[in-house]
Amino acid sequence: MTNKRKQGAGGAVMNDDLRRRIAEDLLLGVPRERVIQRLASSGISGALAAAEVERAEKSPYFMAAGRLQARLAKRDWILANRSKMELAELREVPRRDRIDPAEFFRDFYHAHRPVLLTGLIDHWPAMARWNLDSFEAEHGDIEIRVQGDRERDRDYEINSDAHGRNCRFADFIARLRADAPTNDVYMTANNHDHNRRALAPLWRDVGEIPGILAHEPGREGFLWIGPRGTITPWHHDLTNNLLLQVAGTKRVRLASSSALPLMRNSRHCFSDWRSEELGPGPAGDGRPAVMEVDIGPGEALFLPVGWWHHVESLDITIGLSFTGFAADNDFYSYYASYGAL
């Protein structure tokens, strides 16, 4: 499409980028007077702004988009109904100790509900062996990969590829020992490909969770190690996920997948809600209901696919996440909106 331009009285240029913004604002329900004001604040004359808005409203392309918007509104209505029914009985994350696999899959995995699990990994060698002293003594000279320089980038999670850094494990541990709260450095699942090979001996200390996880030697588990204060911002995963702690405590906020219309999802699986804006509490005033739960050593949180979550480390933390369940977990192969949203 050519980028046709019109000159405004203030010297600003009306182009297709502004026209796309007009269409998006109108489809999102922004009043036409407000759309005109936004154009005027960009230097477009009031007359030209009004003419462009009227032109958009009369376009058959825009009318077709409006019909699709109505379909989305109906979908949002259905999701709101589902959310309302969920909240009638799910006001906090339930807890289960030594859960039977049949109960887990029936009441949580296939019911699409989160649950905090205890008593599943107490016997793992990692629970006794994994700490900063043993890591430094046995693996300190190994080159690992972490996410670094995160605090200078508001979108550090979206731009995770640009934040990959290699360093000695001992140097990373030294930063952790300082015990100063920071979100600047973190070993995450984004560093998995390198660290799975570099720290292969650690996986000998990772046991099984029979009946819940499918044991796949050499493939299971993503390692997470970080200081107090690390934050994984609001997002959803494309699979079901089991997030467990070996050391330290993480605080997790959760919002249901049915809260999608309220989650300000503008890019891929990420939300535009900031950490300080969306805390625990009931739904209302354009915000979803949010639950909060802490995961301590030996505990695991089941995160259903599509459920929104925000994770903050309250201590120096060592943990793992798993997606290899003993049930179908393929929800990403038909995820069609990647790149378009």
Protein Blocks (a to p, Z undefined) as FASTA:
>chain_A
ZZdddddfkopacdfklmmmmmmmmmnopafklmmmmmmmnopafklmmmmmmmmmmpmk
lmmmmmmmmmmmmmmmmmmmmmmmmmmmmmbccddehiafklmmmmmmmnopacddehkl
mmpmklmmgcfklmmmmmmmpccdddehklmpmklmmmmmmmgccddfklmmmmmmnopa
cfkbccdfklmmmmmmmmmmmmmmpccdehkaccdehkgocdddddehiacdddddfbdc
ddddfedcdddddddfklmmmnopabhjbcfbdfklmccddeeehiacdddddddehiac
dddehiacddddfbdcdddddfbdcbdfbfklmcckgojZZ
